[in-house]
Each structure stands twice: as C-alpha cells, then as structure tokens.
Amino acid sequence: MAKTRFFETLAIAFLLASAGIGRAEGLVADSVKPLLDGTALTGGLLPQPVEAKSAVQPEGAIAGHLVPFEQPADAYTLSGEDDVAIFTFALDGPQVSAGGTLNLAYVNAVSVLPDTAKVDVEINGHDAGSFAVASPNGVRTEKLRVAPEWLKAGRNVVRLRARQHHRVDCSLDATYELWTKFDPALTGFASAVPSDFTDFDSLLAVRRNAAHRTDLRLVIPGALTAEALNEAAPVLQALVLFLNRDDVTVSVADKSGAGPGIDIVMAMDRSGAAALADLGLSAVPRGLSVQPGVPAGRATVVMRAAGPGDVNAAVLAAVKGPMADGLKSGIFEKGRGVLAVEAGERRTLKETGYETRVFSGRLSRTDFAVEMPADFYPAEYATIDLRLHAATSPGLAQTAQLLVRVNDKVVTSYPFRNREGQQFDGKRIELPLRAFQPGLNRVELLAELPVAADAACRPQERDDGKPRFILLDTTAIEVPALARVGRLPDLAALAGKAYPYGGGKPFDLVIDRADTQSVGAGLTVLSRLALSARAPLNAKIAIGTPVQGAGRDALVISSRNDFAELGPANKAAFPSASDVSASLADLLKPDPVVTASVSGGASGNEAADLLQAFHNSTAPPQEELSFGSRAQLWLSAASRSFGRWLSYERADARTVPHGEGSLVTLSQMRAPDGLATWTVIKANSPRDVDAGVQRLVEPAVWRGLQGGTASIETAGLSLVSLPAAERYVADLSDRSPGNLRRVAAAWFSDNFQIYVLLVLACLGVFAAWLGLTVPRKGVRSDR
C-alpha cells in the first residue's frame, strides 16, 4: 500500500508539471559547447598522467566499457588523516554476471607519508581490499578484481576510506595538507560487457563528457516555440530525476549530439516523422522508450506522441514502471550523507550512511548535510542540539576540543578537559539556529586530539594501534520547533529546496529569446531546481517577457541582444554557430568599456556610490575630526561589525553589480505588481548566459548560493554572493499562535536595537516619575 501511494504521489507531481502544446517551425542551430570546468583539466587531474599501474584484469574489460561513478567531480577528494567517500555505479544483469574490476585512478599530495598511507575499499559491504597511497607525481590506477557475487543489478555502492599521515609536520594545521584525489574520467567499474542502452536502467551508466558533466541534448525538430518546450519539459525533468546527477547540463538542437551523453528526441506527430527517419528511428514505438545512440557511449530517449496528453501519459507510465526502481534507489534513497529534517525530529549520523570508526590521529573530521525547510526562519529563538555519543582516550593535551562548523563557520566548541579520558552519552552541545539557512547546510565535527608526543614529531614512532577518539553512529541532532515564514530574497532556499517554485506551485519560466543557448540555459536551471526539489516543477515556459499583474512567480532568463539583425523571423531565428562560437579566451577577456557608461545613465546604486566616493574624498582627516564625530564613526563601524557577526557574514563581502566584470547575475526580487517573486538570470548575450549558467549549476557553486544576489565574475569565474538589502514575507502558511510567537521572537532577535530602546524608554519613564514624585512627596526623615 505504501509503495502504491508513493508512485501515486509522484504521478500527481508529474501531472502538475505538464504544459501546453503548439506548432513548431523553422530550423535550429547547434548550441555552443559549454565552458570546461575551471577546476579540472581535460583528460584527468594532471596534463600528462603517468602510465597506469597494471593489475589483474578480466579478459575483455577495456576502457570503453568503464561504468562511471554517479557522483560529481568535486566529490572525488579524500582529505585529512582519515576520510570516507561513498560512490555508486549502476550495472545491468549481463554486466553483473561477467564481473569486472574496480578502477581507481588517483594522485595524492606530496606531503603524504607513503609508508603508512592506504585506501580501504568496500563494495556493497564486502571488503574488496586496500592499496597504498603512493602517487604524488602523477595519476596512478589501481585495479581491484570484483567477484560477480559481490555485485547486483542496479546501483552498487563503493566505500573508500583513506588513512594518511604527514611526512614531516605533526601540527594540526598540517592535516589540511593531506589529500588524495581520484580522477572522475578514469575511475569507475570496468566491465567486460558494454552498456547497450536499451532500457532506462542502462541510462544510469552513461559516461560524462570532457568537462566532467552529464550531457543531455533536447532534439526538437523545427523552431523553438513555447509549445514545443512545454511538451519537452515533463520528459526532461523525469529523466533528470531518474539519473539523480547534479552535474547535468542541457543543450538544444535539431540533431543528435556527439560523445557521451543522452539525446532526448521529441517526435510529435505534427513534425516528428521526418526527424525519426533522419535518425533511423522510424520503427520506434509510441510513448517513451530508450534506443541505442549512433555514436558509441551515447543513448537516445525518444518521446513519440500526438500531443501533451500523450506525453503526460507516457511519462507517468515510465515513472510507475521501468523508472520506479531507479527513482527509489536514487533520488529518494536515504543514507547518502543528507538529513532532511523537520521541526521536532531527532536524526542520527547512522541515517547519513556514517559508520562508527576508531580514530588515532590528531584531527578527526566528520561531515554531513542537514536540509532545513525552505520557509525556516534562522534566528536566536532556539538551538539545534547535537547529542554527542563519543569517547576520548587518556593522555590528550590540554588544548584538545571538539569544534562544530556549520557552512564553513565555527559556531561552537567543547573542550575535552578530562586528561584521563571521558565518555559522552548524549552530551548536549547547542548549535545556534542563526548559523543554519533554509535548504542545504554542511555540518562538520572536528575533534582536535593532540598529545605530548606530537611535539617531538617522529613519524616513524607513530602508534596507530592506540586510538585517541571514537565517534558513535548514534550521535544525533535534535531539531526544535521552528519559526516558519517564507522570506525572500533567499538564494540559499532557491538552491537547496527550489523555493518558491517547489511543492507543485505553478510559475512561469520566461526566456527572452528563442535561441538555442538561452533556451538551453533556461532548461538547465529548470533541471537543477527539479533536483533540489526532488520532484518535477509546475513550470509553464514562455518566450518573451514576464507578465505583470498575473500574480505568478517567474524565473526569467534574460540576455541583451548582441546581434542587431536576426532576419525576418525576428526572435524565432538566431545566428549560426559560427557567429557565436567564440573561443574561451575571447570570452574571458575583460570588457574595456564599462557597460554602465553607455547604458543611458547611472543606476541608483551607482549614484549612491558616486556620492559616497565624493564624501570620502572631501572628508577631513581623522585626526581633525571632533571627539563626537570620531565617536559616531566608531559606533557606526562597531554596529556594522556586530551585525555581520550576528548574521555569520564575512567582513570581506564584495559588491560586484552586473556590468562590472560579471559574466552572469542571479537575483531575486519582488515583481513590479508586488504580487509575486521574480528570479532573474541576466547576462549580456546568449553566449554569456549559457556559459554563466553552466558555471552556476556546478555542484560546488550551486551549494554556495546565498543572499539576494549572486554573480559569476568574468575574469576568474568565481562566485560573489551579496546579502539581501531587505526581505519581504512571501508566505505565512502556518498562522498558529505558536508559530506566530516564534516568528515574533525571531524578528526581535534580528532587530535587537528595539530592546535597547525599550530599556532606555523604561529608564526615562522611571526618571520622569522620580522627578515628579520626590518634590511632591518631599523627603521623609526619622527625626
């Protein structure tokens, strides 16, 4: 019964995500290849990797049959003295029967001591062996034989544990220099049987392209119209959720792509017959099906239907049928390092996939993610309690302690004072709610465990048989009653929970022009938001500008027109690929002309900046100011510093408005009619918006979104997030007295100045009363 309800709920979500129909016309040009990942080099971690180490390998297993791990490229680094990473890969029945080898291509830091460093490997709970970490000068591939009985059809789980020590430095800081990186292009399961891409489960084995991204190409015959895109949106979102990869990028064209990836062919009755004939797929049945791609390593998903009704029915049939197991073991699977919590819940580390382990080094690091509700109000009205189940050994130094970091900021510490060792059975450690944010939060437990012998620093005398710390998987977090109110702008809630677009709420995805790059950028963002919401979104795609007065939220993709003449078809046509295929070097060249200087005048912010610069240049020197002026300046700076500390903001936050070195800008704002919220992704051209979105949706960048505005700098492709100047209430669904009380407490904690004014007012009233009462009553004397 529970299984039936699960699929009924998912089916309703996909029904809500459907949209209208229309007629497509014209010819589509190829989109420009996205930017390469700025943190990875083509072909591996190093430009010229050394020759891979030979090992026992099953006959017939070749590089072309390598089934990749599903995790994104930034998950392949194990750092510190003891770190664990969990990976998954998918196999079909014939591949399981044939067995294979686990290929682990890695390079490690020079500072790692090769005598004691090693990586332990488990596959589906079975000990697959270990190998020494000894490759600081280039990529080395370790190949571990995997017996067929250890494998299973569907998703398989690999657990890697790296234990490594520093060559010469025994300080705590030196542990941050230890790392082992695996090459995502060369790491995976080498099977003797290739993936045939004939069913949906086989799509889980599709490899990534040279930029380490999963390439989805939407093949739409004819012009890019809103009707055609609305027909394709449910298919695209269903496939993205099924793959459960957060490194997906979407492109749009009228022909199949090249290299690893998946083509999604929309073959509607009005125009799809010719397209299927060109692709050699005329015999494809109606509905949603998987077909082998023409190039090796590429799959084809075909939707053959008459209209949106048939599209929805085919998607729902796939979700309830061949996609069901993949969805349950993928995006809806628990225990992958993330705790999705609600108010009043108690969750343990075991639920994240953590396993109790003994630690014998200097700095123990355990991290996991906590997913807070999208309308959670972070403030100082309660705390999240960490219930620590752990133990320390005798002999730790006086400075031993446990640090808790939330979103890369230390929020609390607990000293290990007992030199004889101590045991913690649910020790309560309070974590401030203000340190958390709606959506995804990274929590790190850092146990600093120095001993007197570390000062001598003799690695050869290290005794790993004597542990210093153990953290049990029964360690838990307890979430209090939360203030629930939707406050916007909040890009952290957008990235973590797709707020305010999740929950089946209808909204508009507005793309200002129908070229392949702008459309591809819009569909890439839609796919990433669907992954954040863990459900398809109820988006209606439109070409043009958002409609005011409708009260509908909107996601807007906007690019300035760099091409003066688009031909007689206006926005339905677009330039050829040769016109926009500028090199990466050209794209990254700084603009010698400040955009604002030719935009018709300065904005309000620019005018304010000019006035501030004028006042700064004409202000008298500090030593010439009066005591009152200097006190005012000091109090103003102290107030700003205290406000940053209260909100866990960095003092070095930069402000880079779009047009001053920004490739693309993402911002949230209230719609002009005041009835809805617009999220605008803006760039200077389709080429810029496509490249900027590819950078925005990278897992590490997407997780770092916060505040009200975020920009990708043109020079270094780095993310700059700016706090919201002011927020407004977008939703207050819970109007119970308890929630209203918590919201009020949260608001007062944000506006603590009111307490100061109330105290001063009370003192003033008391002074006035005293001044009136004493003269009238007189002074009493005992004489």
SULQUI-V985454 format. One line per field, one symbol per residue. phi: phi as a letter, one per 30 degrees, with the letter a starting at -180 (. if undefined). psi: psi as a letter, one per 20 degrees, with the letter a starting at -180 (. if undefined). Layout:
BEGIN
phi->???
psi->???
END
This chain:
BEGIN
phi->.ddddeddddddddddddbdbaccajbccdddddddedcbcdikdbdbddddddadbddjdbddcdddddddddccccbidabbbcbbbcbceeddddilbccbcbbbdddddddbdaccbbbhicdcjabddabdcldbccbcdcdeddcbdjdcccccbccbbddbccdddddddcabccdddcclcdcdcddchcbdddddcddcdddibdcccccbdjddcdddddddeddddddddddhcccdbcbbacbdcbidlbcccccdddbddddddddibdddddjcbcbdddddibcbccccadadddddddddddddcddedddddcdcdcicibcdcbdicbbcdeddjdcebdbbccbcbbbacccdedcdcdaccabdcccdcaaccdjdddddaccccbhibdcabbdcddddjabcciedbdcddddcbejdbccbcccdbdbdddddhcedcdcddcdcabcdddebcccddcdcadcbdaddddddbhdccdiiddaccccdaccddddddddddedddddddhadcdccdbckbddcidicdbcccbbdddcdccjddhddcadddddbddddddddddddcdeddbcjkddddddddddddddddcddeeddddddddddddddddddddddddchcddcdccbddjcjcdabcbcaddedicacccccbbdaedddddddedddeeddddddaicbbbcdddchccbccdddacbdcabdccdedddddddddddddcddddddddddddddddddddddddddicdbdd
psi->ghgghghgghghghhhiraarapqrapprqqqprqqpiiqqpjahqhnqrpqpqrppqpiorhijooqqiqrhjjjpprahoqpqpqqqpqrghhghhabqopnprqrqhipoihiprpqpqokipojarqqolmijrppopopppqhiirqpbpqppppoppqqqgipjrhhhhiipqppqohhipaooqipqpilirhhhhijqrrahjlqooppooopaqnrhghhhhhghgghghghghlpkkpqprprjrqaqaqappooonqhhjighghghikkhjprqaprpqprgqpjprpppoorhahghggghghhhghdhighhghiehjprkkjpooqrpjqpqrhhiijqppqqpjahopppqrqpoqqhkpopalirqppooporqqrqjqrhjprpqpppljppirqoqnhoijqqpomkpppppphhirqqbpppppoooplqrhhhhhmnhijpniioqhqpoqiiprqppapqpopopqqnhghghhjkpkiakjpqrpoppiqlrhggghgghgggghhhghikqqqmpopqpcqqpqiijpqqopoppqoiohojrhjciirrrrhhhjlqrhghhjpqoipphhijjkqqrgghghhggghghhhiqqqhiiqrhhghhggghghhggghhgghjlqqikpqonqqimjpgqppqqrpqhijirppopoprirhgghghhhhhhipghgghiprbhqqqoqhgjkqpoppqpgqqqohpmhokqhgghghggggghhhmihhgghgghgghgggggghhhgghhhapqqi.
END
